[in-house]
Amino acid sequence: MSVTGPRSTLKVASTVHGAAVVVRVEGDLDAGTAHLLHDELDGLWKSPGTSAIILDVAEMGFCDSRGLSELISALQRGQALNVRFILSGVQGVLRRVLTITGLRNVFEQHPTVAEALAHATDGGSDSDSGGLFETADGR
C-alpha cells in the first residue's frame, strides 16, 4: 500500500520468514503516512506464531516526530506481546533522529535484513537494545 500527497509517499510491504516477518518501508515516514505503517503492523501483531518483526528502513528517506512516535509505539507493543521489534538498515535521517533523541540504543538494530533474520531466529541479541527506558550510562 502507498499514499501519495504533495510532499510524501510511503510504500510498506511484508514478507514472512518462518516466525519472523520483514516489513520493508520505502519513502517518508511522517504525519501523512505513519498510519500506513501502523495499519501494517497492527495486522502482524495479531498473527499467531510471530516471534520477531524486522522493520527494514534502508530505503526510508525521512522520519518526522509522528514517524518516530509510531516506531516507539511499535517497540512498546512488541515488548508487551513478547515479540522482538528489530530495525535493519538504519542510516541517514533516521539514524540522526534516533541519536538526537537518545533512542539509538533503545531499538535493537542490525545493518542488514539477513543479519537481523539470523539474530531473530537464534533467540538472542548481540545488539545494544536496552528497552524503551534508556539510562544515562547507555548513551
C-alpha positions, 0 to 999 in steps of 0.5 A, spaced: 500 500 500 502 507 498 499 514 499 501 519 495 500 527 497 504 533 495 510 532 499 510 524 501 509 517 499 510 511 503 510 504 500 510 498 506 510 491 504 511 484 508 514 478 507 514 472 512 520 468 514 518 462 518 516 466 525 519 472 523 516 477 518 520 483 514 516 489 513 520 493 508 518 501 508 520 505 502 519 513 502 517 518 508 515 516 514 511 522 517 504 525 519 501 523 512 503 516 512 505 513 519 498 510 519 500 506 513 505 503 517 501 502 523 495 499 519 501 494 517 503 492 523 497 492 527 495 486 522 502 482 524 501 483 531 495 479 531 498 473 527 499 467 531 506 464 531 510 471 530 516 471 534 520 477 531 518 483 526 524 486 522 522 493 520 527 494 514 528 502 513 534 502 508 530 505 503 526 510 508 528 517 506 525 521 512 522 520 519 518 526 522 516 526 530 509 522 528 514 517 524 518 516 530 512 516 535 509 510 531 516 506 531 516 507 539 509 505 539 511 499 535 517 497 540 512 498 546 507 493 543 512 488 541 515 488 548 508 487 551 506 481 546 513 478 547 515 479 540 522 482 538 521 489 534 528 489 530 530 495 525 535 493 519 538 498 515 538 504 519 542 510 516 541 517 514 535 521 517 533 516 521 539 514 524 540 522 526 533 522 529 534 516 533 541 519 536 538 526 537 533 523 541 537 518 545 533 512 542 539 509 538 540 504 543 533 503 545 531 499 538 535 493 537 538 494 530 542 490 525 545 493 518 542 488 514 535 484 513 539 477 513 543 479 519 537 481 523 533 474 520 539 470 523 539 474 530 531 473 530 531 466 529 537 464 534 533 467 540 538 472 542 541 479 541 548 481 540 545 488 539 545 494 544 537 494 545 536 496 552 528 497 552 524 503 551 527 506 558 534 508 556 539 510 562 544 515 562 550 510 562 547 507 555 548 513 551 
